[in-house]
Amino acid sequence: MIQAIEKMLLDLERGHLSRRQFAVSLAALATSACASRALGIPQPTGFRAVSLNHVTVRVPDLHRTSQFYQEFFRMPLKQHSSTVHILGVGDSFFGIEQGESKTAMVDHYDFGIAHFNADEIRAKLQERGLKFLDPKAQESFKFLDPDGFQVQVNAPDYIGHVS
């Protein structure tokens, strides 16, 4: 519903919608939301991903890969250690880790979750029989999705940490 209201506001600001049309549309949207609850229509459940926070890859040559992305895509180096580089990509970032293999691979991807609560998300993952790593972390944690991909979740403003 928030996205619909934001779109209506944008249309109003751009002159594509009159104040009267905005008011009628907003009332109709609110009425439909109340009616669906009153009729027992199931509401969306789960957690809402609001951003793709970052993707992290493992590569055979950390410095070569990092230099390429810094130079070619002008991604600034935000954090680094001897085995991890974090490059800036707008409000997101791109993580590069030194791998132990000669084959490059995607290590994990990370979703920023609205109203992030690690314990609530872990409980829902357990209900689905999914395995998660680091059972006590509160800021961010990883789990394996049904296909075995490693997924990290945290609040949308998570900035990452090098080790």
DSSP file (Angstrom, degrees, kcal/mol; ACC not computed):
  #  RESIDUE AA STRUCTURE BP1 BP2  ACC     N-H-->O    O-->H-N    N-H-->O    O-->H-N    TCO  KAPPA ALPHA  PHI   PSI    X-CA   Y-CA   Z-CA
    1    1 A M     >        0   0    0      0, 0.0     4,-2.3     0, 0.0     5,-0.2   0.000 360.0 360.0 360.0 -36.4    0.0    0.0    0.0
    2    2 A I  H  >  +     0   0    0      1,-0.2     4,-2.7     2,-0.2     5,-0.2   0.903 360.0  51.4 -60.8 -41.2    2.9    2.4    0.8
    3    3 A Q  H  > S+     0   0    0      1,-0.2     4,-2.2     2,-0.2    -1,-0.2   0.896 108.8  51.0 -63.7 -39.1    4.2    2.0   -2.8
    4    4 A A  H  > S+     0   0    0      2,-0.2     4,-2.3     1,-0.2    -2,-0.2   0.918 111.8  47.0 -63.9 -43.0    0.8    2.9   -4.2
    5    5 A I  H  X S+     0   0    0     -4,-2.3     4,-2.7     2,-0.2    -2,-0.2   0.912 110.9  51.8 -65.6 -42.2    0.5    6.0   -2.0
    6    6 A E  H  X S+     0   0    0     -4,-2.7     4,-2.2     1,-0.2    -1,-0.2   0.898 110.3  49.0 -61.3 -39.7    4.1    7.0   -3.0
    7    7 A K  H  X S+     0   0    0     -4,-2.2     4,-2.6     2,-0.2    -1,-0.2   0.910 110.9  49.9 -65.8 -42.0    3.2    6.7   -6.7
    8    8 A M  H  X S+     0   0    0     -4,-2.3     4,-2.4     2,-0.2    -2,-0.2   0.911 110.8  50.1 -63.1 -40.9    0.0    8.7   -6.2
    9    9 A L  H  X S+     0   0    0     -4,-2.7     4,-2.8     2,-0.2    -2,-0.2   0.914 110.6  49.4 -62.5 -42.4    2.0   11.4   -4.4
   10   10 A L  H  X S+     0   0    0     -4,-2.2     4,-2.0     2,-0.2     6,-0.2   0.921 111.3  49.1 -62.2 -44.1    4.5   11.5   -7.2
   11   11 A D  H  <>S+     0   0    0     -4,-2.6     5,-2.5     2,-0.2     6,-1.0   0.888 111.8  50.0 -61.9 -39.0    1.7   11.8   -9.8
   12   12 A L  H ><5S+     0   0    0     -4,-2.4     3,-1.2     4,-0.2    -2,-0.2   0.938 110.9  48.5 -63.9 -46.8    0.2   14.6   -7.7
   13   13 A E  H 3<5S+     0   0    0     -4,-2.8    -2,-0.2     1,-0.3    -1,-0.2   0.832 111.8  49.8 -63.2 -33.1    3.5   16.5   -7.5
   14   14 A R  T 3<5S-     0   0    0     -4,-2.0    -1,-0.3    -5,-0.2    -2,-0.2   0.478 116.7-113.2 -85.1  -3.2    4.1   16.1  -11.3
   15   15 A G  T < 5S+     0   0    0     -3,-1.2    -3,-0.2    -4,-0.4    -2,-0.1   0.622  86.6 117.3  82.6  12.4    0.6   17.4  -12.1
   16   16 A H  S   <S+     0   0    0     -5,-2.5     2,-0.4    -6,-0.2    -4,-0.2   0.545  76.6  42.3 -86.4  -8.2   -0.7   14.0  -13.5
   17   17 A L  S    S-     0   0    0     -6,-1.0    -2,-0.2    -5,-0.2    -1,-0.2  -0.998  80.3-133.8-142.0 130.5   -3.3   13.8  -10.7
   18   18 A S     >  -     0   0    0     -2,-0.4     4,-2.5     1,-0.1     5,-0.2  -0.342  31.0-108.7 -77.4 166.5   -5.5   16.5   -9.3
   19   19 A R  H  > S+     0   0    0      1,-0.2     4,-2.5     2,-0.2     5,-0.2   0.895 122.3  50.8 -61.1 -38.7   -6.0   17.0   -5.6
   20   20 A R  H  > S+     0   0    0      2,-0.2     4,-2.5     1,-0.2     5,-0.2   0.930 110.2  48.2 -65.0 -45.3   -9.5   15.7   -5.9
   21   21 A Q  H  > S+     0   0    0      1,-0.2     4,-2.5     2,-0.2    -2,-0.2   0.892 112.0  51.0 -61.4 -39.4   -8.3   12.6   -7.8
   22   22 A F  H  X S+     0   0    0     -4,-2.5     4,-2.7     2,-0.2    -2,-0.2   0.940 110.8  47.4 -62.3 -47.3   -5.6   12.0   -5.2
   23   23 A A  H  X S+     0   0    0     -4,-2.5     4,-2.3     1,-0.2    -2,-0.2   0.911 114.3  46.5 -62.5 -43.6   -8.2   12.2   -2.3
   24   24 A V  H  X S+     0   0    0     -4,-2.5     4,-2.4     2,-0.2    -1,-0.2   0.917 114.0  48.3 -65.5 -43.1  -10.6    9.8   -4.1
   25   25 A S  H  X S+     0   0    0     -4,-2.5     4,-2.4    -5,-0.2    -2,-0.2   0.906 111.6  49.5 -64.2 -42.0   -7.8    7.4   -4.9
   26   26 A L  H  X S+     0   0    0     -4,-2.7     4,-2.4     2,-0.2    -1,-0.2   0.910 111.7  48.7 -63.8 -42.5   -6.4    7.5   -1.4
   27   27 A A  H  X S+     0   0    0     -4,-2.3     4,-2.5    -5,-0.2    -2,-0.2   0.911 111.7  49.4 -63.6 -42.4   -9.9    6.9    0.1
   28   28 A A  H  X S+     0   0    0     -4,-2.4     4,-2.3     2,-0.2    -2,-0.2   0.902 111.1  49.9 -63.9 -41.0  -10.5    3.9   -2.3
   29   29 A L  H  X S+     0   0    0     -4,-2.4     4,-1.9     2,-0.2    -2,-0.2   0.924 112.7  46.1 -63.7 -45.3   -7.2    2.4   -1.4
   30   30 A A  H  X S+     0   0    0     -4,-2.4     4,-2.2     1,-0.2    -2,-0.2   0.901 112.5  51.2 -64.9 -41.0   -7.8    2.7    2.3
   31   31 A T  H  X S+     0   0    0     -4,-2.5     4,-2.7     1,-0.2    -2,-0.2   0.910 109.2  49.7 -63.0 -43.0  -11.4    1.3    1.9
   32   32 A S  H  X S+     0   0    0     -4,-2.3     4,-2.2     1,-0.2    -1,-0.2   0.882 110.4  50.6 -66.1 -36.6  -10.1   -1.7    0.0
   33   33 A A  H  X S+     0   0    0     -4,-1.9     4,-1.5     2,-0.2    -1,-0.2   0.919 113.4  44.9 -65.9 -42.9   -7.5   -2.5    2.6
   34   34 A C  H  X S+     0   0    0     -4,-2.2     4,-2.4     1,-0.2    -2,-0.2   0.901 112.9  51.4 -66.9 -40.8  -10.0   -2.3    5.4
   35   35 A A  H  X S+     0   0    0     -4,-2.7     4,-2.3     1,-0.2     6,-0.2   0.897 106.5  53.3 -64.6 -40.8  -12.5   -4.4    3.5
   36   36 A S  H  <>S+     0   0    0     -4,-2.2     5,-2.5     1,-0.2    -1,-0.2   0.887 111.4  46.0 -64.7 -36.6  -10.0   -7.1    2.7
   37   37 A R  H ><5S+     0   0    0     -4,-1.5     3,-1.2     3,-0.2    -1,-0.2   0.921 112.4  50.5 -68.1 -43.3   -9.2   -7.5    6.4
   38   38 A A  H 3<5S+     0   0    0     -4,-2.4    -2,-0.2     1,-0.3    -1,-0.2   0.841 109.8  50.8 -64.4 -33.2  -12.9   -7.5    7.4
   39   39 A L  T 3<5S-     0   0    0     -4,-2.3    -1,-0.3    -5,-0.2    -2,-0.2   0.472 116.6-114.7 -84.2  -0.9  -13.6  -10.2    4.8
   40   40 A G  T < 5 +     0   0    0     -3,-1.2    -3,-0.2     1,-0.3    -2,-0.1   0.701  55.1 164.3  77.7  18.5  -10.8  -12.3    6.2
   41   41 A I      < -     0   0    0     -5,-2.5    -1,-0.3    -6,-0.2    -2,-0.1  -0.569  47.9-103.8 -69.6 126.6   -8.7  -12.1    3.0
   42   42 A P        -     0   0    0      0, 0.0    -1,-0.1     0, 0.0     3,-0.1  -0.218  32.9-139.0 -57.2 136.1   -5.2  -13.2    4.0
   43   43 A Q        -     0   0    0      1,-0.1     0, 0.0    -6,-0.1     0, 0.0  -0.613  35.1 -83.5 -90.1 155.0   -2.7  -10.4    4.4
   44   44 A P        -     0   0    0      0, 0.0     2,-0.2     0, 0.0    -1,-0.1  -0.282  50.6-163.0 -57.6 141.3    0.8  -10.8    3.1
   45   45 A T        +     0   0    0      2,-0.1     2,-0.2    -3,-0.1     0, 0.0  -0.715  40.9  47.7-118.7 172.7    3.1  -12.6    5.5
   46   46 A G  S    S-     0   0    0     -2,-0.2     2,-0.4     2,-0.1    75,-0.0  -0.527  89.9 -48.9  97.5-164.1    6.8  -12.8    5.8
   47   47 A F        -     0   0    0     -2,-0.2     2,-0.7    74,-0.0    68,-0.1  -0.874  47.9-126.3-116.3 144.6    9.5  -10.2    5.7
   48   48 A R        -     0   0    0     -2,-0.4    66,-2.7    66,-0.3     2,-0.5  -0.812  12.0-149.4-100.6 115.3    9.9   -7.5    3.1
   49   49 A A  E     +A  113   0A   0     -2,-0.7    64,-0.2    64,-0.2     3,-0.1  -0.692  19.3 175.2 -76.5 126.9   13.2   -7.2    1.3
   50   50 A V  E     +     0   0A   0     62,-3.2     2,-0.3    -2,-0.5    63,-0.2   0.475  59.9  18.9-113.9  -6.5   13.6   -3.5    0.4
   51   51 A S  E     -A  112   0A   0     61,-1.2    61,-2.4     3,-0.0     2,-1.0  -0.991  64.2-124.0-157.7 153.0   17.1   -3.6   -1.0
   52   52 A L  E     -A  111   0A   0     -2,-0.3    59,-0.2    59,-0.2     3,-0.1  -0.873  36.8-172.4 -92.7  98.5   19.8   -5.7   -2.5
   53   53 A N  E     -     0   0A   0     57,-1.4    40,-1.7    -2,-1.0     2,-0.3   0.921  51.3 -34.5 -66.5 -48.3   22.4   -4.7    0.0
   54   54 A H  E     -Ab 110  93A   0     56,-1.1    56,-2.7    38,-0.2     2,-0.4  -0.992  41.1-135.8-165.8 165.5   25.4   -6.4   -1.5
   55   55 A V  E     -Ab 109  94A   0     38,-0.9    40,-2.7    -2,-0.3     2,-0.4  -0.988  21.4-158.0-124.7 138.2   26.8   -9.3   -3.4
   56   56 A T  E     -Ab 108  95A   0     52,-2.9    51,-2.4    -2,-0.4    52,-1.6  -0.975   7.5-169.4-121.9 132.2   30.1  -10.9   -2.3
   57   57 A V  E     -Ab 106  96A   0     38,-2.6    40,-2.9    -2,-0.4     2,-0.5  -0.822  16.5-139.0-114.6 155.8   32.3  -13.0   -4.6
   58   58 A R  E     -Ab 105  97A   0     47,-3.0    47,-2.4    -2,-0.3    40,-0.2  -0.966  30.0-179.8-111.9 131.2   35.3  -15.2   -3.9
   59   59 A V  E     - b   0  98A   0     38,-2.5    40,-3.6    -2,-0.5     3,-0.3  -0.896  39.0-124.0-132.9 158.1   38.1  -14.9   -6.4
   60   60 A P  S    S+     0   0    0      0, 0.0     2,-0.4     0, 0.0    -1,-0.1   0.785 106.9  33.5 -71.4 -26.6   41.6  -16.3   -7.0
   61   61 A D     >  -     0   0    0      1,-0.2     4,-2.4    36,-0.1     5,-0.3  -0.800  65.6-175.1-135.3  91.7   43.3  -12.9   -7.0
   62   62 A L  H  > S+     0   0    0     -2,-0.4     4,-2.8    -3,-0.3     5,-0.2   0.891  84.8  47.1 -51.8 -48.8   41.7  -10.4   -4.7
   63   63 A H  H  > S+     0   0    0      2,-0.2     4,-2.5     1,-0.2    -1,-0.2   0.886 111.6  49.1 -69.2 -39.5   43.9   -7.4   -5.7
   64   64 A R  H  > S+     0   0    0      2,-0.2     4,-2.0     1,-0.2    -1,-0.2   0.940 115.9  43.8 -63.0 -46.5   43.5   -8.0   -9.5
   65   65 A T  H  X S+     0   0    0     -4,-2.4     4,-2.2     2,-0.2     5,-0.2   0.929 114.6  48.7 -65.9 -45.8   39.7   -8.3   -9.2
   66   66 A S  H  X S+     0   0    0     -4,-2.8     4,-2.5    -5,-0.3     5,-0.2   0.919 110.7  50.8 -60.5 -45.0   39.4   -5.3   -6.9
   67   67 A Q  H  X S+     0   0    0     -4,-2.5     4,-2.6    -5,-0.2     5,-0.3   0.906 108.5  53.2 -60.9 -41.5   41.6   -3.1   -9.1
   68   68 A F  H  X S+     0   0    0     -4,-2.0     4,-3.3     1,-0.2     5,-0.5   0.956 112.6  42.5 -58.2 -51.9   39.5   -4.0  -12.1
   69   69 A Y  H  X S+     0   0    0     -4,-2.2     6,-1.3     1,-0.2     4,-1.3   0.860 114.4  51.3 -67.3 -34.7   36.2   -3.0  -10.5
   70   70 A Q  H  < S+     0   0    0     -4,-2.5     4,-0.5    -5,-0.2    -1,-0.2   0.929 120.4  34.0 -65.7 -43.5   37.7    0.1   -9.0
   71   71 A E  H  < S+     0   0    0     -4,-2.6    -2,-0.2    -5,-0.2    -3,-0.2   0.938 123.7  40.3 -78.6 -48.0   39.1    1.3  -12.3
   72   72 A F  H  < S+     0   0    0     -4,-3.3    -3,-0.2    -5,-0.3    -2,-0.1   0.914 131.8  23.3 -72.4 -43.7   36.5    0.1  -14.8
   73   73 A F  S  < S-     0   0    0     -4,-1.3    -1,-0.2    -5,-0.5    -3,-0.2   0.359 100.2-124.1-105.2   3.6   33.4    0.9  -12.8
   74   74 A R        +     0   0    0     -4,-0.5    -4,-0.2     1,-0.2    -3,-0.2   0.880  48.0 167.2  54.5  42.8   34.9    3.6  -10.6
   75   75 A M        -     0   0    0     -6,-1.3    -1,-0.2    14,-0.1    14,-0.1  -0.794  31.5-131.9 -87.2 118.4   33.8    1.8   -7.4
   76   76 A P        -     0   0    0      0, 0.0    12,-3.0     0, 0.0     2,-0.6  -0.430  17.7-113.2 -72.8 145.1   35.6    3.4   -4.5
   77   77 A L  E     +C   87   0A   0     10,-0.2    10,-0.2     1,-0.2     3,-0.1  -0.687  39.7 172.9 -75.5 116.5   37.3    1.2   -1.9
   78   78 A K  E     -     0   0A   0      8,-3.3     2,-0.3    -2,-0.6     9,-0.2   0.833  63.1  -1.4 -96.4 -40.2   35.2    1.6    1.3
   79   79 A Q  E     +C   86   0A   0      7,-1.4     7,-2.8    82,-0.0    -1,-0.4  -0.977  67.5 175.3-146.8 154.5   36.8   -1.0    3.6
   80   80 A H  E     +C   85   0A   0     -2,-0.3     2,-0.2     5,-0.2     5,-0.2  -0.989  13.1 175.4-160.8 155.2   39.5   -3.6    3.3
   81   81 A S        -     0   0    0      3,-2.8    -2,-0.0    -2,-0.3     3,-0.0  -0.744  58.5 -80.4-138.7-171.1   41.6   -6.2    5.0
   82   82 A S  S    S+     0   0    0     -2,-0.2   -20,-0.1     1,-0.2     3,-0.1   0.710 130.6  26.0 -70.6 -17.5   44.2   -8.6    3.7
   83   83 A T  S    S+     0   0    0      1,-0.2    15,-2.6   -21,-0.1     2,-0.4   0.457 119.0  53.2-123.6  -3.2   41.5  -10.9    2.5
   84   84 A V  E     - D   0  97A   0     13,-0.2    -3,-2.8     2,-0.0     2,-0.4  -0.998  50.2-173.7-139.7 136.0   38.4   -8.7    1.9
   85   85 A H  E     -CD  80  96A   0     11,-2.6    11,-2.7    -2,-0.4     2,-0.5  -0.995   9.4-159.9-123.2 135.9   37.7   -5.6   -0.1
   86   86 A I  E     -CD  79  95A   0     -7,-2.8    -8,-3.3    -2,-0.4    -7,-1.4  -0.971  11.4-166.0-116.0 118.4   34.4   -3.7    0.1
   87   87 A L  E     -CD  77  94A   0      7,-2.7     7,-2.6    -2,-0.5     2,-0.2  -0.833  21.2-115.9-106.2 141.4   33.7   -1.4   -2.9
   88   88 A G  E     + D   0  93A   0    -12,-3.0     2,-0.3    -2,-0.4     5,-0.2  -0.537  29.1 176.2 -78.4 138.3   31.0    1.2   -2.9
   89   89 A V  E >   - D   0  92A   0      3,-2.4     3,-2.5     1,-0.3     2,-0.2  -0.755  63.3 -72.4-138.2  87.3   28.1    0.9   -5.4
   90   90 A G  T 3  S-     0   0    0      1,-0.3    -1,-0.3    -2,-0.3     0, 0.0  -0.432 113.2 -17.6  59.5-127.5   25.7    3.8   -4.7
   91   91 A D  T 3  S+     0   0    0     -2,-0.2    -1,-0.3    -3,-0.1     2,-0.1   0.464 137.4  61.0 -86.2  -2.5   23.9    2.9   -1.4
   92   92 A S  E <  S- D   0  89A   0     -3,-2.5    -3,-2.4    67,-0.0     2,-0.3  -0.383  73.9-139.4-108.1-172.7   25.0   -0.7   -1.8
   93   93 A F  E     -bD  54  88A   0    -40,-1.7   -38,-0.9    -5,-0.2     2,-0.5  -0.979   8.1-133.6-149.1 166.3   28.4   -2.4   -2.0
   94   94 A F  E     -bD  55  87A   0     -7,-2.6    -7,-2.7    -2,-0.3     2,-0.4  -0.983  23.2-152.5-122.5 118.1   30.2   -5.2   -3.7
   95   95 A G  E     -bD  56  86A   0    -40,-2.7   -38,-2.6    -2,-0.5     2,-0.5  -0.756   9.0-170.3 -96.0 136.8   32.3   -7.5   -1.6
   96   96 A I  E     -bD  57  85A   0    -11,-2.7   -11,-2.6    -2,-0.4     2,-0.4  -0.991   6.9-173.1-126.5 123.4   35.4   -9.3   -2.9
   97   97 A E  E     -bD  58  84A   0    -40,-2.9   -38,-2.5    -2,-0.5     2,-0.5  -0.902  31.4-110.6-117.7 145.2   37.0  -12.0   -0.9
   98   98 A Q  E     -b   59   0A   0    -15,-2.6     2,-0.1    -2,-0.4   -40,-0.0  -0.612  41.1-153.7 -70.2 120.9   40.2  -13.9   -1.5
   99   99 A G        -     0   0    0    -40,-3.6   -37,-0.1    -2,-0.5     5,-0.1  -0.448  20.1-137.2 -92.1 169.4   39.2  -17.5   -2.4
  100  100 A E  S    S+     0   0    0     -2,-0.1     2,-0.2     3,-0.1    -1,-0.1   0.467  83.2  72.6-100.8  -5.7   41.2  -20.6   -1.9
  101  101 A S  S    S-     0   0    0      2,-0.2    -2,-0.2     1,-0.1     0, 0.0  -0.636  81.3-127.0-106.5 163.7   40.3  -22.0   -5.3
  102  102 A K  S    S+     0   0    0     -2,-0.2     2,-0.5     2,-0.1    -1,-0.1   0.447  90.9  85.1 -85.6  -0.6   41.4  -21.0   -8.8
  103  103 A T  S    S-     0   0    0    -44,-0.1    -2,-0.2   -43,-0.1     2,-0.2  -0.885  76.9-135.2-105.7 129.4   37.7  -20.7   -9.7
  104  104 A A        +     0   0    0     -2,-0.5     2,-0.3   -45,-0.1   -45,-0.2  -0.519  32.5 171.1 -77.2 149.0   35.8  -17.5   -9.0
  105  105 A M  E     -A   58   0A   0    -47,-2.4   -47,-3.0    -2,-0.2     2,-0.6  -0.992  41.1-101.8-154.4 157.5   32.3  -17.9   -7.5
  106  106 A V  E     -A   57   0A   0     -2,-0.3   -49,-0.3   -49,-0.2     3,-0.1  -0.755  31.7-171.5 -79.3 123.8   29.4  -15.9   -5.9
  107  107 A D  E     -     0   0A   0    -51,-2.4    43,-0.4    -2,-0.6     2,-0.3   0.931  57.8 -38.6 -82.2 -51.4   29.8  -16.5   -2.2
  108  108 A H  E     -A   56   0A   0    -52,-1.6   -52,-2.9    41,-0.1    -1,-0.3  -0.983  45.8-133.9-164.2 166.7   26.5  -14.9   -1.1
  109  109 A Y  E     -Ae  55 151A   0     41,-1.3    43,-2.8    -2,-0.3     2,-0.4  -0.930  21.4-141.6-128.8 159.0   24.0  -12.1   -1.7
  110  110 A D  E     -Ae  54 152A   0    -56,-2.7   -57,-1.4    -2,-0.3   -56,-1.1  -0.967   5.9-158.0-131.6 131.2   22.4   -9.9    0.9
  111  111 A F  E     -Ae  52 153A   0     41,-2.5    43,-1.4    -2,-0.4     2,-0.5  -0.904  17.4-135.4-107.0 134.7   18.9   -8.4    1.3
  112  112 A G  E     -Ae  51 154A   0    -61,-2.4   -62,-3.2    -2,-0.4   -61,-1.2  -0.789  27.4-151.7 -82.2 125.9   18.1   -5.4    3.4
  113  113 A I  E >   -A   49   0A   0     41,-3.3     3,-1.1    -2,-0.5   -64,-0.2  -0.873  13.8-119.3-108.8 128.4   14.9   -6.3    5.3
  114  114 A A  T 3  S+     0   0    0    -66,-2.7   -66,-0.3    -2,-0.5     3,-0.1  -0.398  98.8   4.0 -61.3 137.0   12.4   -3.6    6.5
  115  115 A H  T 3  S-     0   0    0      1,-0.2    -1,-0.3    -2,-0.1    40,-0.1   0.897  95.1-152.0  53.0  46.5   12.0   -3.6   10.3
  116  116 A F    <   +     0   0    0     -3,-1.1     2,-0.3   -68,-0.1    -1,-0.2  -0.206  25.5 172.2 -54.9 130.1   14.8   -6.2   10.6
  117  117 A N     >  -     0   0    0     -3,-0.1     4,-2.2     1,-0.1     5,-0.2  -0.875  18.2-160.5-141.1 105.9   14.6   -8.5   13.6
  118  118 A A  H  > S+     0   0    0     20,-0.5     4,-2.6    -2,-0.3     5,-0.2   0.871  89.6  51.1 -57.4 -43.3   17.1  -11.3   13.6
  119  119 A D  H  > S+     0   0    0      1,-0.2     4,-2.1     2,-0.2    -1,-0.2   0.902 110.4  48.5 -65.3 -41.5   15.3  -13.5   16.1
  120  120 A E  H  > S+     0   0    0      2,-0.2     4,-1.9     1,-0.2    -1,-0.2   0.911 113.1  47.6 -64.6 -41.9   11.9  -13.3   14.3
  121  121 A I  H  X S+     0   0    0     -4,-2.2     4,-2.4     1,-0.2    -2,-0.2   0.925 110.6  51.4 -66.7 -43.4   13.5  -14.2   10.9
  122  122 A R  H  X S+     0   0    0     -4,-2.6     4,-2.5    -5,-0.2    -1,-0.2   0.912 108.1  52.8 -58.3 -42.3   15.4  -17.1   12.4
  123  123 A A  H  X S+     0   0    0     -4,-2.1     4,-1.9     1,-0.2    -1,-0.2   0.909 110.6  46.9 -60.9 -42.4   12.2  -18.5   13.9
  124  124 A K  H  X S+     0   0    0     -4,-1.9     4,-1.1     2,-0.2    -1,-0.2   0.866 110.9  52.0 -68.8 -35.6   10.5  -18.3   10.5
  125  125 A L  H  <>S+     0   0    0     -4,-2.4     5,-2.6     1,-0.2     3,-0.4   0.910 108.4  51.5 -65.3 -40.8   13.5  -20.0    8.8
  126  126 A Q  H ><5S+     0   0    0     -4,-2.5     3,-1.6     1,-0.2    -2,-0.2   0.898 104.2  57.2 -62.5 -40.1   13.3  -22.8   11.4
  127  127 A E  H 3<5S+     0   0    0     -4,-1.9    -1,-0.2     1,-0.3    -2,-0.2   0.827 108.8  47.4 -58.9 -31.1    9.6  -23.3   10.7
  128  128 A R  T 3<5S-     0   0    0     -4,-1.1    -1,-0.3    -3,-0.4    -2,-0.2   0.421 117.3-115.1 -90.5   0.9   10.6  -23.9    7.1
  129  129 A G  T < 5 +     0   0    0     -3,-1.6     2,-0.3    -4,-0.3    -3,-0.2   0.723  65.0 148.2  75.0  21.2   13.4  -26.3    8.0
  130  130 A L      < -     0   0    0     -5,-2.6     2,-0.4    -6,-0.1    -1,-0.2  -0.632  43.7-127.0 -92.6 149.5   16.1  -24.0    6.7
  131  131 A K        -     0   0    0     13,-0.4    13,-2.7    -2,-0.3     2,-0.3  -0.755  23.9-169.4 -97.5 137.9   19.6  -23.8    8.2
  132  132 A F  B     -F  143   0A   0     -2,-0.4    11,-0.3    11,-0.3     2,-0.3  -0.897  15.6-129.8-124.2 157.5   21.2  -20.6    9.3
  133  133 A L  S    S+     0   0    0      9,-3.4     9,-0.3    -2,-0.3     4,-0.1  -0.677  81.3  22.8-100.5 156.6   24.7  -19.7   10.4
  134  134 A D    >   -     0   0    0     -2,-0.3     3,-1.0     1,-0.1    -1,-0.2   0.972  66.4-160.6  53.2  77.1   25.6  -17.8   13.5
  135  135 A P  T 3  S+     0   0    0      0, 0.0    -1,-0.1     0, 0.0   -13,-0.0   0.538  83.8  45.4 -66.9  -7.1   22.5  -18.4   15.7
  136  136 A K  T 3  S+     0   0    0    -18,-0.0    -2,-0.1   -17,-0.0   -17,-0.1   0.555  77.9 117.9-113.6  -9.7   23.2  -15.4   18.0
  137  137 A A    <   -     0   0    0     -3,-1.0     4,-0.0     1,-0.1    -4,-0.0  -0.321  34.5-179.1 -62.4 138.8   24.1  -12.6   15.6
  138  138 A Q  S    S+     0   0    0    -20,-0.1   -20,-0.5   -21,-0.0    -1,-0.1   0.711  73.9  51.5-108.7 -31.1   21.7   -9.7   15.9
  139  139 A E  S    S-     0   0    0      1,-0.3    16,-0.6    15,-0.1     2,-0.3   0.871 125.3 -18.2 -77.1 -36.7   23.0   -7.2   13.3
  140  140 A S  E     + G   0 154A   0     14,-0.2    -1,-0.3     2,-0.0     2,-0.3  -0.968  61.7 177.8-166.8 147.4   23.2   -9.6   10.3
  141  141 A F  E     - G   0 153A   0     12,-1.8    12,-2.5    -2,-0.3     2,-0.3  -0.987  20.0-126.5-155.5 165.4   23.3  -13.3    9.6
  142  142 A K  E     + G   0 152A   0     -9,-0.3    -9,-3.4    -2,-0.3     2,-0.3  -0.819  22.6 175.5-114.3 152.1   23.4  -15.9    6.8
  143  143 A F  E     -FG 132 151A   0      8,-2.7     8,-3.3    -2,-0.3     2,-0.5  -0.946  33.1-109.0-145.1 166.4   21.2  -18.8    5.9
  144  144 A L  E     - G   0 150A   0    -13,-2.7   -13,-0.4    -2,-0.3     6,-0.2  -0.887  32.1-141.8-100.6 124.5   20.9  -21.4    3.1
  145  145 A D    >   -     0   0    0      4,-2.8     3,-2.3    -2,-0.5   -14,-0.1  -0.170  40.0 -84.8 -74.5 177.1   17.8  -21.0    0.9
  146  146 A P  T 3  S+     0   0    0      0, 0.0    -1,-0.1     0, 0.0    -2,-0.0   0.736 131.9  49.0 -58.9 -22.0   15.9  -24.1   -0.3
  147  147 A D  T 3  S-     0   0    0      2,-0.1    -2,-0.0     0, 0.0    -3,-0.0   0.416 122.5-103.5 -96.5   1.2   18.3  -24.4   -3.3
  148  148 A G  S <  S+     0   0    0     -3,-2.3     2,-0.2     1,-0.3    -4,-0.0   0.492  70.9 145.7  92.0   3.6   21.5  -24.1   -1.1
  149  149 A F        -     0   0    0      1,-0.1    -4,-2.8    -5,-0.1     2,-0.6  -0.546  52.4-122.0 -72.8 140.3   22.3  -20.5   -2.0
  150  150 A Q  E     - G   0 144A   0    -43,-0.4   -41,-1.3    -6,-0.2     2,-0.4  -0.751  34.7-173.7 -84.6 121.4   23.9  -18.6    1.0
  151  151 A V  E     -eG 109 143A   0     -8,-3.3    -8,-2.7    -2,-0.6     2,-0.4  -0.942  10.9-155.7-119.7 136.5   21.7  -15.6    1.7
  152  152 A Q  E     -eG 110 142A   0    -43,-2.8   -41,-2.5    -2,-0.4     2,-0.3  -0.891  10.7-168.2-109.9 143.6   22.6  -12.8    4.2
  153  153 A V  E     +eG 111 141A   0    -12,-2.5   -12,-1.8    -2,-0.4     2,-0.3  -0.972  21.5 129.2-132.5 148.9   19.9  -10.6    5.8
  154  154 A N  E     -eG 112 140A   0    -43,-1.4   -41,-3.3    -2,-0.3   -14,-0.2  -0.938  61.3 -50.8-172.6-178.0   20.1   -7.4    7.9
  155  155 A A    >   -     0   0    0    -16,-0.6     3,-1.8    -2,-0.3   -41,-0.1  -0.359  57.6-109.1 -68.0 155.0   18.6   -3.9    8.0
  156  156 A P  T 3  S+     0   0    0      0, 0.0    -1,-0.1     0, 0.0   -44,-0.1   0.745 115.8  57.9 -60.2 -23.6   18.7   -1.9    4.8
  157  157 A D  T 3  S+     0   0    0      2,-0.0    -2,-0.0   -65,-0.0     2,-0.0   0.303  72.5 135.9 -92.4  11.0   21.4    0.4    6.1
  158  158 A Y    <   -     0   0    0     -3,-1.8    -4,-0.0     1,-0.1   -46,-0.0  -0.349  34.2-170.2 -59.6 133.1   24.0   -2.4    6.9
  159  159 A I        -     0   0    0      1,-0.2    -1,-0.1    -2,-0.0    -2,-0.0   0.443  32.6-123.0-109.7  -1.0   27.5   -1.3    5.7
  160  160 A G        -     0   0    0      1,-0.1     2,-0.3   -67,-0.0    -1,-0.2   0.041  16.0-120.9  83.1 165.6   29.4   -4.5    6.1
  161  161 A H        -     0   0    0    -82,-0.1     2,-0.3     0, 0.0    -1,-0.1  -0.993  10.6-138.1-147.0 138.9   32.5   -5.4    8.0
  162  162 A V              0   0    0     -2,-0.3   -82,-0.1   -82,-0.1   -77,-0.0  -0.678 360.0 360.0 -93.8 154.5   35.9   -6.7    7.0
  163  163 A S              0   0    0     -2,-0.3    -1,-0.1   -82,-0.0   -82,-0.0   0.419 360.0 360.0-114.2 360.0   37.6   -9.4    9.0
